[in-house]
């Protein structure tokens, strides 16, 4: 009879008052093989699901420290919500948009665009509004509905009124109204510092330039005049510059911030952000791109503003852009013989910032205060 082969098995033992130790034992190899096989036995579906759930909860507990400050919690929720919208299934985003319908008729559907969702696709964009327009049409008008069409665009970080058309012909008509500047557009924004004077017009061309020493481009001012020894001198126009005109009015202000209504006459890329930051020296709260020309960095805020918002400077990078497309007035179109006035309520984070900064909304509409 052949001699049995032996293997080594390490056992963990606990002694009274002596903690945990280990013990090496010689055991027949068949026993070792059976133990190893039991340890390496594949998990069934339920066990695997429980294991993955436990791992996710452990990672979540490590990544999400408890925030006691309500403003920090709200900012954290907004960032997480934006990230979730980028990861959700298109059907989920379409249903979320359908709950924010401002107006719809036989030609148009008007939505309240949420923060952080791009209108068009691009590098790094996993989900955008244009991708879900066919699904949104089916959610609103049934499975046989034709896809909706974009009539204009808003920046990813901008919230508010967005007009969609039910067919291409109506979309082209509305696009032409925007192109010929027949649509009245009004935005509300919160600025860092107060513009002087409190109402006026910024009429300075805008051009796109590369930031020296950086690998990115920004829009910036291309003024037609400059000061030379105390005299105003006309400069040669930049052929790449675009005419840009913005009317503004202060609705409410404190020592260090203001609530503004903006009326862009033209529609140049990032026009409002550039005119406010570089033209009036009053950048928009949460504008981390245009608060400093030379670099891309979190917006620097005064100690007083940070205290009111309940944020340390290190957390300022999470502040969302406070720019809201408040109102659109469309002229008569097709069978509609009268102008269409479209107004969108402010997002919740905007209303809370207004309150914490000591600003006042011009209207006390109950729907606005509860948004």
Secondary structure, 3 states (H helix, E strand, C coil): CCCCCEEEEEEEEEECCCEEEEEEEEEEHHHHHHHHHHHCCCCCHHHHHHHHHHHHHHHHHHHCCCCCCHHHHHHHHHHHHHHHHHHCCHHHHHHHHHCCEEEECCCEEEEEECCCCCCCCCCCCCCCHHHHHHHHHHHHHCCCCCCCEECCCCCCCCEEEEEEECCHHHHHHHHHHHHCCCCEEEEEEEEECCCCCCEEEEECCEEEEECCCCCCEEEEECCCEEEECCEEEECCCCCCCECCEEEEEEEEECCCEEEEEEEECCCCCCHHHHHHHHHCCCCECCCCCCCCCCCCCCCCCCHHHHHHHCCCHHHHHHCCCCEEEEEEEECCECCECCCEEEECCCCHHHHHHHHHCCCCCCCCCHHHHHC
